[in-house]
Amino acid sequence: MLIALAIIILVVGANIVRSNAVVRELQVRVRYNGCDTLVSAATIERAINTTMPTMMSLKVKEIDTRNIKQCVMRSPYIENCQAYVSILGNVVVKADQRHPLLHVYQNGRQYYIDRQGRYMPLSNEGMAHVTIASGHLHTNDTLINISTDFSLWQNDTLLQLNDMSHLWILAHYIDDNGYGSLFDQIYRDQNGDFILTPKAGTHVVNVGNTDDLDDKLERLMALYDQALPRVGWDRYKVVNLKYNDQVVCKKR
């Protein structure tokens, strides 16, 4: 009992000393999870120091980790964040960068759409090498800003909104089902069809809309596996998957 009491006294005493000690260091770590860097740990650290310039002179017990987290989450590139004070008296911030899915070129502006369907601005610190989307994407520019969530637009009846929602649906499907290594661009033509540009070959693939993507891509894979190796990858200009149970190819 005396030993246990002594341990408790030591722990309580150590916590009191730690709580009254001045913060030693700010440590920021950003996890990219395989993505290209869009925001660095140094940028996050500067934002924290700018928002809370006296933080490094505070005692451990005076640190409000909620304010630190709120500061970090203001970055348009951060998905989530943890902030705490370590046993050594360091303020530790661990943040996850958002995962860009598309690099959109639209009406003279550029931006990303992440895997969750949300808008992301371009970064001054790096570029994400992801699928490029362009073409006739009819959307009111004033609707696209830092709070835009394209995943919520798919039930909107206005055509100018559905363009972007279906673009995200198509890109998400391609990425989720392992086709991301095959295509590097999505183009929406003047008829409203989505055109995929493969990384190999000189043809393009017209998938039409986002209906029945499983069936469309299965037909395309059958063409790639069974026909193109025999007739040549440069034989066709357009591979059209719009029509049910058909693969319509246009020769050069």
Secondary structure, 3 states (H helix, E strand, C coil): CHHHHHHHHHHHHHHHHHHCCECCCEEEEEECCCCCCCCCHHHHHHHHHHHCCCHHHCEHHHCCHHHHHHHHHCCCCEEEEEEEECCCCCEEEEEEECCEEEEEEECCEEEEEECCCEEECCCCCCCCCCEEEEECCCCCHHHCCCCCEHHHCCCCCCHHHHHHHHHHHHHHHHHHCCCCCCEEEEEECCCCCEEEEECCCCCEEEEECCCCHHHHHHHHHHHHHHHHHHHCCCCEEEEECCCCCCCEEEEC
